[in-house]
């Protein structure tokens, strides 16, 4: 299988001016789909953390995708499961 996941962090710059972290999925490594986006929480990244998404080992398993959020609204330090029928 060529399945892959990647995530983006909320780290403001001149190019990256939005406040969302994203999860991207690819079934072949060439075509990517944004499957999840979540906003940074209200706490200052300067003193706390940039918003980010982390994947565990075997993040894609049995048609499910697992990840956790850090410094993100409503998913801070939580495990998220997405049931993804095409995986």
C-alpha angles and dihedrals in degrees: 000000000000096000117144141173131202134174137205127219131222100249109144119222138146089279100035107051102151126093101225132106115211139203115214124194131197128183092195108020092249106069116053131194126194102229102170139021130180133179127243114259122249096262119104114259088212091067103023123019143303111254111262144162123225130197126212124223107285092019089169110058134149094350091309131111120209130195142143134226131226123195090355129128115268095349102064107143091351130126114235125202122197117191101217113187098196097053 
